[in-house]
Amino acid sequence: MRVFGRFALTALAVLAVSGLAVAGEKGVARGKVTAVSDKAVTVVDKDGVASTFEVTQGARVYAEGATHKSQMLASSGKKTTMDDFVREGHYVTVHYREQDGTRHITKLQVHGSVVPS
C-alpha cells in the first residue's frame, strides 16, 4: 500500500457474484453496517434508519487490504464475496442504483470501525 502524507490509498476489490449490472436512480448512503452477507448489506444511518442494499456483479469494494485478500482468495480458487471485506460494525459509504424498489450496490467504501469525518 502506498502512503501519501497521512492518507493511505485503499485497495480495490471487484466482487465476482452472479447478476447483471443495474441501471436506475443513483443514490448514496452512509452509516454503520448491522448485517452483511454475500447477497446484501444493511446499513443504519445517523438518524437510525436502516436500509438494505443488494450485492450485484461488478460491485466495487474499497477497503484497506482488499487487493491482497482478493489475490489470496483467487489463488486458492475462491470467489470474493461482500462478507470477505465488510463486517458488522464497520462504517461505510454505499453508492447504489435503485430499480424496482431494490437498491443495488455499485460501490462501497469501508471506513473501518470509526465514524468517518
ChimeraX attribute file (.defattr): number of C-alpha atoms within 10 A of each C-alpha:
attribute: neighborCount
match mode: 1-to-1
recipient: residues
	/A:1	11
	/A:2	9
	/A:3	9
	/A:4	8
	/A:5	6
	/A:6	5
	/A:7	8
	/A:8	11
	/A:9	13
	/A:10	19
	/A:11	17
	/A:12	18
	/A:13	24
	/A:14	19
	/A:15	20
	/A:16	16
	/A:17	17
	/A:18	11
	/A:19	10
	/A:20	9
	/A:21	13
	/A:22	17
	/A:23	11
	/A:24	13
	/A:25	11
	/A:26	14
	/A:27	14
	/A:28	13
	/A:29	15
	/A:30	19
	/A:31	24
	/A:32	25
	/A:33	24
	/A:34	17
	/A:35	16
	/A:36	20
	/A:37	16
	/A:38	16
	/A:39	14
	/A:40	18
	/A:41	24
	/A:42	18
	/A:43	27
	/A:44	19
	/A:45	16
	/A:46	10
	/A:47	7
	/A:48	10
	/A:49	9
	/A:50	14
	/A:51	16
	/A:52	18
	/A:53	22
	/A:54	19
	/A:55	27
	/A:56	23
	/A:57	17
	/A:58	19
	/A:59	22
	/A:60	21
	/A:61	25
	/A:62	22
	/A:63	20
	/A:64	19
	/A:65	15
	/A:66	19
	/A:67	18
	/A:68	14
	/A:69	16
	/A:70	21
	/A:71	15
	/A:72	13
	/A:73	14
	/A:74	12
	/A:75	10
	/A:76	8
	/A:77	9
	/A:78	12
	/A:79	14
	/A:80	21
	/A:81	20
	/A:82	24
	/A:83	15
	/A:84	16
	/A:85	19
	/A:86	25
	/A:87	19
	/A:88	16
	/A:89	15
	/A:90	18
	/A:91	24
	/A:92	26
	/A:93	19
	/A:94	23
	/A:95	20
	/A:96	25
	/A:97	22
	/A:98	17
	/A:99	13
	/A:100	7
	/A:101	7
	/A:102	13
	/A:103	23
	/A:104	27
	/A:105	28
	/A:106	24
	/A:107	19
	/A:108	25
	/A:109	19
	/A:110	22
	/A:111	20
	/A:112	16
	/A:113	14
	/A:114	11
	/A:115	12
	/A:116	12
	/A:117	4
